[in-house]
Amino acid sequence: MKRLSLHPLTWWIFSAAIAIAVSRVNSTWFALVAVGAMAIIVFSQKDSAPWSKSFGWSLKLAMWVIAIRAVVGVVIGVPIPGTVIFHIPILKLPHWMPGIRIGGDVTRERLFSSISEGIIICAIFVIFAAAASLTSPHRLLRVLPVYMYEFGVTVVIATSVLPQLVSAVSRIRMAARLRGQQTSGVRAFKRIAIPLLEESLARCLDLAAAMDSRGYGVSKKRSRYRPIQWKFIDSAVIAMGLLVLGLA
Amino acid sequence: MIKFSNVSLVYPNSTTTVIEDLTLEIAEGELVLVIGPTGSGKSSLLRLINGLVPHHTGGILAGDISVDGVSTSSVKPGALAHVIGIVGQNPANGFVADTVEEELVFGMEALNLSNDVMRKRVEETLDLLSLVPLRNRALTSLSGGEQQRVAIASALVAHPKVLVLDEPTSALDPIAAEEVLSILHRLVHDLSLTVVIAEHKLERVIQFADRIVQINGSGNASVGTPEEILMYSTIVPPIVELARAIGLEEIGVSVREMRRMTQNLRDSFDIEVKETTRHSNDVIVDIADLTIAYQGKKALNTLTVKIYDNEIVAIMGRNGAGKSSLLRAIAGVSENSSGYVKIHGVDSQTLQRKIRRQTVGYIPQEPSDLLYGQSVQKECDQADSDNDIQPGTTFEILQKLIPGISEHVHPRDLSEGQRLGLALSVVLSSNPQLLVLDEPTRGLDYQAKRVLTKILIDFARVFNRSVVIATHDVELVAELASRTIFIADGDIVADGPTVDVLLSSPAFAPQVSKIMAPQPWLTVADVVAAIESQK
């Protein structure tokens, strides 16, 4: 499918509509379908820009969130009666912690409910990540009004530094490998994280200084070199999003 | 145009003053060069001009700086954006847009210029810096030289009166550097732009400078014409070293001047024919049919070359020619499409852990990538325990390389040269057969470069090991390398003794050889040796 050239706000509004629909319908299946639909859109529309990876990253993150939520929801939480899958001994808690139960019967209902809640929560942020990976943050920044100055600086920093961080990670991992060290595991994480944090901080400061010295945010009004037009296709995409929301 | 009156600067939590009582006036249309050892405060001086220091960094500023009549203490850096354009050390870190054109207009949009003004200026600036073919390209797809030109363009497009550049050529190959500097030279002469440059590689910029500000690190600064300052400076380009070595009364700052001054000296010699030294026949690195491609684009194209014992090989070539890819392939961390690299008969891809450390030591472009310890001491201890050697050995190596580093300092707080030294001693502690360095002299001053040269020569000659180094620094290659391989577009275009390769290309010839041509002398030491042998 041909890549559409859309207004930078279009996908964000569309995603917001879908996300609201997902939370209103509150159904696991609907959430999964929405994520699937977004995935199709992202894969047909994305280019090789650094931010287009954010959808893939968000999916990975979502898996972790669901897994962790499921474990926590099963171990700690309100018991739901039903088919018992297995039993964990109940941890005895001191009397000043009433109402909290750790362990106990793990029922299929309890497991399913925590997984499906997790899926719905994750679907919402995956949908927004889809919007992020479909829209150039720099174009988005250009259509935002100047009074969102702080926000603008943050967006530019986050979006330009993050992709650089991804390449920095591979560079630092390579260096660790060259030093003949492990590149996975907790200790390796520390080895990579420290230089990475230091570098990202330095880069953020560089970028903020560059934006400041080029006069960003000085003038209350901002001119447009090539104004980004709102086209029919933008309205059509948003109408589709609102239709889904309306049906929900 | 720029006026420093009794300026002193102290950073918070620091006991030393960066600049003390500096009074300086830079007139319109001047090109001023700021020199000094690494970490002496050159960048601070540059960033004082538009108020990034202290507005962005903190610090105590005494005295007053005014640019075009506006005092920097009274306004934020952004309010000076239409007067001063500033280009940082690494221009890619300051890019805020996706494409070249959008990057150019960013500053003008922020200044709320009208659309027809912007259009006119974009076209002018694109023409001026020959960026027209690149206007719709993504910034990330540009080479180092192109990025530098875009950064200069986006500073110039707002029509500033002052342009400030921090090491504009440090990441560039000699040809790209020449391009950038000649553009600056033209702007100074055509538009009477005021330019302030900090640069370590004096040999590249010295001929363009009207005046020099030398900072010595303890807060003092001296200001004068290039001849005045370089006469007594310890930081001098090879051209001045040559003048001192052969006992000239005056110094020249351009090749043309020096050739006139050395006419008699050159005439007194017969043309020497350099004998090429034979290398040993023991192959250490065997590269055969190596092809590496990134996203369908070939970085290296069926490269076949052998590197022998106790050779120092310099890999040269323009930005993006494939030098780093070759080094990574030698170190065995690349994804080879075809072919192999064998070190002592073992495929470098298969090296692991301790054997890897003992076979090949690699210093990446950012030496700090190798470092993660919280202090120099911890870093050295880690290297000791990694290699099962006597505790303290690595620190001893470091002390030999760079005496006087405190063991409690955090690696980030070291100067560029010291950090390279630390990474180098960590790598040397495992006693590798082969040392691979990617662009090691970026950001190094002459002093640090001399130390590095000596270490590498010792490593190759004394321990009978080999060194492969990728660099843009022709002066370093002249001092160091016994053999030079020239790469273009992933192919080897020249491979031979350094003298032959460097002298066959005027752009890559070192200063001394340009002055002494047609004699095959590359360094000041060569010239001195020739004079000695004549006596």
HADDOCK unambig.tbl for C-alpha pairs under 7 A between the chains (distance, minus, plus):
assign (segid A and resid 138 and name CA) (segid B and resid 97 and name CA) 5.66 0.50 0.50
assign (segid A and resid 138 and name CA) (segid B and resid 98 and name CA) 6.79 0.50 0.50
assign (segid A and resid 156 and name CA) (segid B and resid 96 and name CA) 6.55 0.50 0.50
assign (segid A and resid 172 and name CA) (segid B and resid 369 and name CA) 5.21 0.50 0.50
assign (segid A and resid 174 and name CA) (segid B and resid 333 and name CA) 6.89 0.50 0.50
assign (segid A and resid 175 and name CA) (segid B and resid 369 and name CA) 6.06 0.50 0.50
assign (segid A and resid 175 and name CA) (segid B and resid 370 and name CA) 5.50 0.50 0.50
assign (segid A and resid 176 and name CA) (segid B and resid 370 and name CA) 6.32 0.50 0.50
assign (segid A and resid 178 and name CA) (segid B and resid 362 and name CA) 6.60 0.50 0.50
assign (segid A and resid 179 and name CA) (segid B and resid 357 and name CA) 6.20 0.50 0.50
assign (segid A and resid 180 and name CA) (segid B and resid 352 and name CA) 6.29 0.50 0.50
assign (segid A and resid 180 and name CA) (segid B and resid 353 and name CA) 3.96 0.50 0.50
assign (segid A and resid 180 and name CA) (segid B and resid 354 and name CA) 6.15 0.50 0.50
assign (segid A and resid 180 and name CA) (segid B and resid 356 and name CA) 6.06 0.50 0.50
assign (segid A and resid 180 and name CA) (segid B and resid 357 and name CA) 5.81 0.50 0.50
assign (segid A and resid 181 and name CA) (segid B and resid 353 and name CA) 6.06 0.50 0.50
assign (segid A and resid 191 and name CA) (segid B and resid 372 and name CA) 5.56 0.50 0.50
assign (segid A and resid 194 and name CA) (segid B and resid 372 and name CA) 6.11 0.50 0.50
assign (segid A and resid 195 and name CA) (segid B and resid 369 and name CA) 6.58 0.50 0.50
assign (segid A and resid 195 and name CA) (segid B and resid 372 and name CA) 5.83 0.50 0.50
assign (segid A and resid 203 and name CA) (segid B and resid 93 and name CA) 6.33 0.50 0.50
assign (segid A and resid 206 and name CA) (segid B and resid 93 and name CA) 6.41 0.50 0.50
assign (segid A and resid 206 and name CA) (segid B and resid 94 and name CA) 6.36 0.50 0.50
assign (segid A and resid 207 and name CA) (segid B and resid 93 and name CA) 5.99 0.50 0.50
assign (segid A and resid 207 and name CA) (segid B and resid 94 and name CA) 4.78 0.50 0.50
assign (segid A and resid 209 and name CA) (segid B and resid 52 and name CA) 6.88 0.50 0.50
assign (segid A and resid 209 and name CA) (segid B and resid 56 and name CA) 6.95 0.50 0.50
assign (segid A and resid 210 and name CA) (segid B and resid 94 and name CA) 5.22 0.50 0.50
assign (segid A and resid 212 and name CA) (segid B and resid 77 and name CA) 6.31 0.50 0.50
assign (segid A and resid 212 and name CA) (segid B and resid 78 and name CA) 5.11 0.50 0.50
assign (segid A and resid 213 and name CA) (segid B and resid 77 and name CA) 5.17 0.50 0.50
assign (segid A and resid 213 and name CA) (segid B and resid 78 and name CA) 4.81 0.50 0.50
assign (segid A and resid 213 and name CA) (segid B and resid 81 and name CA) 5.67 0.50 0.50
assign (segid A and resid 214 and name CA) (segid B and resid 78 and name CA) 5.95 0.50 0.50
assign (segid A and resid 214 and name CA) (segid B and resid 81 and name CA) 5.04 0.50 0.50
assign (segid A and resid 214 and name CA) (segid B and resid 107 and name CA) 5.13 0.50 0.50
assign (segid A and resid 215 and name CA) (segid B and resid 78 and name CA) 3.83 0.50 0.50
assign (segid A and resid 215 and name CA) (segid B and resid 79 and name CA) 6.20 0.50 0.50
assign (segid A and resid 215 and name CA) (segid B and resid 81 and name CA) 5.00 0.50 0.50
assign (segid A and resid 215 and name CA) (segid B and resid 107 and name CA) 6.20 0.50 0.50
assign (segid A and resid 215 and name CA) (segid B and resid 110 and name CA) 5.92 0.50 0.50
assign (segid A and resid 215 and name CA) (segid B and resid 111 and name CA) 6.32 0.50 0.50
assign (segid A and resid 216 and name CA) (segid B and resid 78 and name CA) 6.49 0.50 0.50
assign (segid A and resid 216 and name CA) (segid B and resid 107 and name CA) 6.83 0.50 0.50
assign (segid A and resid 216 and name CA) (segid B and resid 110 and name CA) 5.10 0.50 0.50
assign (segid A and resid 217 and name CA) (segid B and resid 110 and name CA) 6.46 0.50 0.50
assign (segid A and resid 218 and name CA) (segid B and resid 78 and name CA) 5.95 0.50 0.50
assign (segid A and resid 218 and name CA) (segid B and resid 79 and name CA) 6.33 0.50 0.50
assign (segid A and resid 219 and name CA) (segid B and resid 110 and name CA) 6.42 0.50 0.50
assign (segid A and resid 219 and name CA) (segid B and resid 111 and name CA) 5.87 0.50 0.50
assign (segid A and resid 219 and name CA) (segid B and resid 112 and name CA) 6.60 0.50 0.50
assign (segid A and resid 221 and name CA) (segid B and resid 112 and name CA) 6.05 0.50 0.50
assign (segid A and resid 222 and name CA) (segid B and resid 109 and name CA) 5.47 0.50 0.50
assign (segid A and resid 222 and name CA) (segid B and resid 110 and name CA) 5.36 0.50 0.50
assign (segid A and resid 222 and name CA) (segid B and resid 111 and name CA) 6.79 0.50 0.50
assign (segid A and resid 222 and name CA) (segid B and resid 112 and name CA) 4.63 0.50 0.50
assign (segid A and resid 223 and name CA) (segid B and resid 109 and name CA) 4.82 0.50 0.50
assign (segid A and resid 223 and name CA) (segid B and resid 112 and name CA) 4.61 0.50 0.50
assign (segid A and resid 223 and name CA) (segid B and resid 113 and name CA) 6.13 0.50 0.50
assign (segid A and resid 223 and name CA) (segid B and resid 114 and name CA) 6.39 0.50 0.50
assign (segid A and resid 224 and name CA) (segid B and resid 109 and name CA) 6.03 0.50 0.50
assign (segid A and resid 224 and name CA) (segid B and resid 115 and name CA) 6.78 0.50 0.50
assign (segid A and resid 225 and name CA) (segid B and resid 105 and name CA) 6.81 0.50 0.50
assign (segid A and resid 225 and name CA) (segid B and resid 109 and name CA) 6.84 0.50 0.50
assign (segid A and resid 225 and name CA) (segid B and resid 115 and name CA) 5.67 0.50 0.50
assign (segid A and resid 225 and name CA) (segid B and resid 118 and name CA) 6.77 0.50 0.50
